[in-house]
């Protein structure tokens, strides 16, 4: 790996990324991602530990969680170092659905898919009193089933998490449960149908409505009336 120039310390690079984003006239997601991609190219030859240090600085000094997660995700040597301790750090302080979803979609789920964290860790999140960790457990299953993330379809592990949270009616958990089940439908529709039958008495109406519509039509919601 090529070391960074002395002036480009991880903290300095994180500050430069933050400054680049703040200078954007339109700081929407595509434009912020373009900034991140530029630095990902710059860091391509850097050691994984260095990229993790930049990501930590982005998170802790500038509150840019999803960009920090993407920086790690797009550097194979950095992503290979993600384990339970790193997920605890990058997930600390999550307090919104978008923070959870970026963390779980970009880091936690893919790390689980690749065997870098255990089923027990995700199960612990599913049993947590913290609503955001419970949502993170469900959203992490998306990586197991989303083809764009090389998900191969994993009904046993997906449904194991869904069972723990079938009776949870927290709105953030309900929406994530529907999402998790819908992502599994293309891989194992019979297993999803059986789950709906087994847990019909406790599932939120939203989950049953959206997942049944996905099973019947391949879509989450019916089209609007003409």
Residue pairs with C-beta under 8 A, 6 or more apart in sequence:
1 45
1 46
1 47
1 77
2 45
2 46
3 46
3 47
3 50
4 13
4 43
4 46
4 50
10 50
10 53
10 54
10 56
10 57
11 57
11 61
13 39
13 43
13 54
13 57
14 54
14 55
14 57
14 58
14 61
14 62
15 57
15 61
15 62
16 39
17 35
17 36
17 39
17 54
17 58
17 62
17 64
17 67
18 58
18 61
18 62
18 64
20 35
20 38
21 27
21 32
21 35
21 64
21 67
24 31
24 32
24 35
32 67
33 70
36 67
36 70
36 71
36 74
37 74
39 54
39 71
40 71
40 74
40 75
43 50
43 51
43 54
43 71
43 75
44 75
46 75
47 77
48 75
48 76
48 77
48 78
48 79
48 80
48 81
49 78
49 81
51 71
51 72
51 75
51 77
51 78
52 72
52 78
52 81
52 86
54 71
55 68
55 69
55 71
55 72
55 78
55 90
56 68
56 89
58 64
58 67
58 68
58 71
59 65
59 68
59 89
59 90
65 90
65 94
65 99
65 102
65 103
66 98
66 99
66 102
66 103
66 106
68 90
69 90
69 102
69 103
69 106
69 107
70 106
71 78
72 78
72 79
72 82
72 90
72 106
72 107
73 79
73 106
73 107
73 110
79 110
79 111
80 116
82 107
82 111
82 116
82 117
83 111
83 116
83 117
84 117
84 118
84 121
86 107
87 103
87 107
87 108
87 111
87 117
87 121
90 103
90 107
91 103
91 108
91 133
91 136
94 100
94 103
94 132
94 133
94 136
95 132
96 132
97 135
97 172
97 175
99 132
100 132
100 135
100 136
100 139
100 172
101 135
101 139
103 136
104 135
104 136
104 139
104 140
104 142
105 139
105 142
105 143
105 149
108 117
108 122
108 136
108 139
108 140
109 139
109 140
109 141
109 142
109 143
109 144
109 149
110 143
110 149
111 117
112 119
112 121
112 122
112 140
112 143
112 144
113 143
113 144
113 149
113 150
113 151
119 157
119 160
122 137
122 140
122 141
122 157
122 161
123 137
123 160
123 161
123 164
125 133
125 134
125 136
125 137
125 140
126 134
126 137
126 138
126 161
126 164
126 165
127 134
127 164
128 134
128 137
131 170
131 172
131 173
132 172
134 165
134 168
134 170
134 172
134 173
134 176
135 172
135 173
135 176
137 161
137 164
137 165
138 161
138 162
138 165
138 173
138 176
138 177
138 179
138 180
139 176
139 179
139 180
140 161
141 154
141 157
141 158
141 161
141 162
141 180
141 183
141 184
142 149
142 151
142 179
142 180
142 183
143 149
143 151
144 151
144 152
144 153
144 154
144 157
144 158
145 151
145 153
145 154
145 158
145 183
145 184
145 186
145 187
146 183
151 183
152 187
153 184
153 186
153 187
153 188
154 187
155 184
155 187
155 188
155 191
155 192
158 180
158 181
158 183
158 184
159 184
159 191
159 195
161 180
162 177
162 180
162 181
162 195
163 195
163 199
165 173
165 177
166 177
166 195
166 199
166 202
166 203
167 199
167 202
167 203
168 174
168 177
169 204
174 204
174 206
174 207
175 206
177 203
177 204
177 207
178 206
178 207
178 210
178 211
178 220
181 192
181 195
181 196
181 207
181 211
181 214
182 210
182 211
182 214
182 220
184 191
184 192
185 192
185 211
185 214
185 215
185 218
189 215
192 211
192 215
193 215
196 203
196 208
196 211
196 212
200 208
210 220
210 221
213 219
213 220
213 221
213 222
214 220
